[in-house]
């Protein structure tokens, strides 16, 4: 009994330690955003200081936050929807109509995530320039969807494999066609998994910085470009950079906190039969 209690206490302590270690950078960023530039770079770091909103005021005066935020919302939602539209039929085909090449295709798709994005920057940039997609929301929606497509397909494939084939066979016996199977049978059964996959894709799109910094300049720039704009040749202004980062990540942090139950439920979908 005592050993079990000690084990639970140890697991709890480790869990809290990991959680605090992950949360501390966010806490420090928010704390720094309320400091002056002098206090932000003080050595040793200052935990007690007089808070100020000067950095937030200057950030708002210098940039149009709402424009960047709107771009982020449109691009993230658009990229997620496009990825799901492409991934749902692909995962369905590989889960319920597999061939001897299915496993190899899945591994090949996942292997593309191991390629450094900078390795394909030049051809992607030239393709976007030729197609007139540079600094456009359409271009970023396409690249974000393709960037997350391997992960989305893999997750949906895993969820679909948990669905008994007999359910779809019964639908076929009742005259259901392929799209009827997907829409009326498969999607309701795997809705938690689809929702968690969409949430994860949305978060990944919101946080993506490499492509937004290299394929946009002003018109379609999302919040990641908004943050980067506070790094100047004169140096890093840590208080202003922290303020910009805080208001950029705040929406997705709140959204993630509100949807955490659905995300966990979807990620554990099918874990227990």
C-alpha positions in Angstrom: 0.0 0.0 0.0 2.8 2.4 1.0 4.8 1.5 -2.2 1.7 2.3 -4.3 1.2 5.6 -2.6 4.9 6.5 -3.0 4.7 5.6 -6.7 1.7 7.7 -7.3 3.3 10.6 -5.4 6.5 10.3 -7.5 4.5 10.2 -10.7 2.5 13.3 -9.6 5.7 15.2 -8.8 7.3 14.3 -12.1 4.1 15.3 -13.9 4.0 18.7 -12.2 7.7 19.2 -12.9 7.4 18.5 -16.6 4.3 20.7 -16.8 6.0 23.6 -15.0 9.1 23.2 -17.2 6.9 23.5 -20.3 4.8 26.3 -19.0 7.7 28.5 -17.7 8.8 29.9 -21.1 5.2 31.1 -21.7 5.0 32.6 -18.2 8.4 34.4 -18.7 7.3 35.7 -22.1 4.1 37.2 -20.6 6.0 38.6 -17.6 8.6 40.2 -19.8 5.9 41.9 -21.9 4.9 44.0 -18.9 8.5 45.2 -18.3 10.4 48.1 -19.7 13.2 47.4 -22.2 15.8 48.0 -19.4 14.1 45.6 -17.0 13.7 43.0 -19.7 17.4 42.6 -20.2 18.4 43.2 -16.5 20.9 40.8 -15.0 20.0 39.0 -12.8 16.4 38.7 -14.1 13.9 40.8 -12.3 10.8 39.0 -10.9 9.6 42.1 -8.9 9.1 45.2 -11.0 6.6 47.9 -11.8 4.4 46.6 -14.6 3.7 48.8 -17.6 1.6 48.6 -20.8 4.0 50.7 -22.9 5.2 47.7 -25.0 1.6 46.7 -25.8 0.7 50.3 -26.7 3.8 50.6 -29.0 3.1 47.3 -30.6 -0.5 48.3 -31.4 0.6 51.7 -32.7 3.3 50.2 -34.9 1.3 47.4 -36.6 -2.2 46.5 -37.5 -2.7 43.5 -35.3 -6.2 42.7 -36.5 -5.0 42.4 -40.1 -2.3 39.9 -39.2 -4.8 38.0 -36.9 -7.4 37.8 -39.7 -4.8 36.4 -42.1 -3.8 33.8 -39.5 -7.4 32.8 -39.0 -8.2 32.5 -42.7 -5.0 30.7 -43.6 -5.1 28.3 -40.6 -8.7 27.4 -41.1 -8.4 27.2 -44.9 -5.3 25.0 -44.6 -7.0 22.7 -42.1 -10.1 22.3 -44.2 -8.2 21.7 -47.4 -6.0 19.1 -45.6 -9.1 17.3 -44.3 -10.8 17.3 -47.7 -7.8 15.6 -49.2 -7.0 13.3 -46.3 -10.4 11.9 -45.6 -10.8 10.1 -49.0 -7.1 9.1 -49.0 -7.3 7.6 -45.5 -10.6 5.8 -46.4 -9.1 4.2 -49.5 -6.0 3.0 -47.7 -7.8 1.8 -44.6 -10.7 -0.1 -46.3 -9.2 -0.8 -49.7 -5.5 -1.5 -49.0 -3.1 -2.9 -51.6 0.4 -4.3 -51.1 1.7 -0.7 -51.7 -0.4 0.9 -49.0 2.1 0.6 -46.1 4.9 1.9 -48.4 2.9 4.9 -49.4 2.1 5.8 -45.8 5.8 5.5 -44.9 6.8 7.6 -47.9 4.3 10.3 -47.0 5.6 10.4 -43.4 9.2 10.5 -44.6 8.5 13.9 -46.3 8.1 15.4 -42.8 11.8 14.5 -42.2 12.9 16.8 -45.0 14.1 20.2 -43.8 11.8 22.8 -45.4 14.7 24.9 -46.4 15.7 22.1 -48.7 12.7 22.7 -51.0 12.4 26.5 -50.5 13.9 27.4 -53.8 11.7 25.2 -56.0 8.6 26.1 -54.0 9.4 29.8 -54.2 9.9 29.6 -58.0 6.6 27.6 -58.4 4.8 30.2 -56.4 6.3 33.1 -58.3 5.3 31.5 -61.6 1.8 30.8 -60.4 1.4 34.3 -58.9 0.9 32.9 -55.4 3.6 34.9 -53.6 2.2 36.9 -50.7 -1.3 35.5 -51.1 -3.6 33.8 -48.7 -4.3 31.1 -51.3 -0.7 30.2 -51.6 -0.3 29.9 -47.8 -3.5 27.8 -47.5 -2.1 25.4 -50.1 1.4 25.1 -48.6 0.0 24.7 -45.1 -2.4 22.0 -46.2 0.4 20.1 -48.0 2.7 20.6 -45.0 0.2 18.9 -42.6 -1.2 16.4 -45.0 1.0 13.4 -44.1 0.2 13.8 -40.4 -3.5 14.2 -41.1 -3.6 11.2 -43.3 -1.8 9.0 -40.8 -4.1 10.1 -37.9 -7.3 9.5 -39.9 -5.9 6.2 -41.2 -5.3 5.1 -37.6 -8.9 6.1 -36.6 -10.5 4.4 -39.6 -8.7 1.1 -38.9 -10.5 1.0 -35.6 -13.9 0.9 -37.4 -15.3 -2.6 -37.9 -15.5 -3.4 -41.6 -18.8 -5.2 -41.0 -20.5 -1.8 -40.5 -19.5 -0.6 -44.0 -20.4 -4.0 -45.5 -23.9 -3.7 -44.0 -24.2 -0.3 -45.5 -23.2 -1.7 -48.9 -25.8 -4.4 -48.6 -28.4 -1.7 -48.1 -27.2 0.0 -51.3 -24.9 2.7 -49.9 -22.3 4.0 -52.4 -18.8 5.1 -51.6 -19.6 8.7 -50.7 -22.6 7.6 -48.7 -20.4 5.2 -46.7 -18.0 8.0 -46.0 -20.5 10.7 -45.2 -23.3 8.8 -43.4 -21.4 5.9 -41.8 -17.7 6.6 -41.4 -17.6 10.3 -40.5 -20.2 10.0 -37.7 -18.4 7.0 -36.2 -15.0 8.7 -36.3 -16.1 12.3 -35.6 -14.0 12.6 -32.4 -10.9 11.5 -34.3 -11.6 13.9 -37.2 -12.2 16.7 -34.8 -8.9 16.1 -32.9 -7.0 15.8 -36.2 -8.5 19.1 -37.4 -7.6 20.8 -34.1 -4.0 19.6 -34.3 -3.7 20.7 -37.9 -5.2 24.1 -36.9 -2.6 24.5 -34.2 0.3 23.5 -36.5 -0.9 26.0 -39.2 -1.2 28.8 -36.6 2.3 28.2 -35.4 4.0 27.8 -38.8 6.6 30.5 -39.3 9.1 29.3 -42.0 6.8 29.4 -45.0 5.0 32.6 -43.9 8.3 34.4 -43.6 9.6 33.3 -46.9 6.5 33.4 -49.1 4.8 36.5 -47.8 5.7 40.2 -47.2 2.7 42.2 -46.3 -0.7 41.4 -47.9 -1.1 37.9 -46.6 1.4 38.0 -43.6 0.0 36.1 -40.6 0.9 36.6 -36.9 4.2 34.7 -37.2 5.4 37.5 -39.5 3.9 40.0 -37.1 6.2 38.7 -34.4 9.2 38.6 -36.6 8.7 42.3 -37.6 9.8 43.3 -34.1 13.3 42.0 -34.7 15.3 44.8 -36.3 18.9 45.5 -37.4 19.3 47.7 -34.3 18.8 44.7 -32.1 16.1 42.7 -30.3 13.7 44.7 -28.2 12.7 42.0 -25.8 9.8 43.7 -24.0 8.1 44.7 -27.3 8.9 41.2 -28.8 7.4 39.6 -25.8 4.3 41.8 -26.1 3.9 41.0 -29.7 4.4 37.2 -29.1 1.9 37.3 -26.2 -1.0 38.8 -28.2 -0.1 36.5 -31.2 -0.2 33.2 -29.2 -3.1 34.2 -26.9 -5.9 33.3 -29.3 -4.5 29.8 -30.0 -3.7 29.2 -26.3 -7.3 30.1 -25.3 -8.7 27.9 -28.1 -6.4 25.0 -27.2 -7.5 25.3 -23.5 -11.2 25.4 -24.4 -10.9 22.4 -26.8 -8.4 20.3 -24.7 -11.1 17.8 -23.7 -12.2 17.2 -27.3 -8.6 16.9 -28.4 -7.7 14.3 -25.8 -10.9 12.4 -26.5 -10.2 12.3 -30.2 -6.5 11.3 -29.7 -7.6 8.4 -27.4 -10.4 7.4 -29.8 -10.3 3.6 -30.3 -7.6 3.1 -27.6 -9.9 0.8 -25.6 -12.1 -1.6 -27.4 
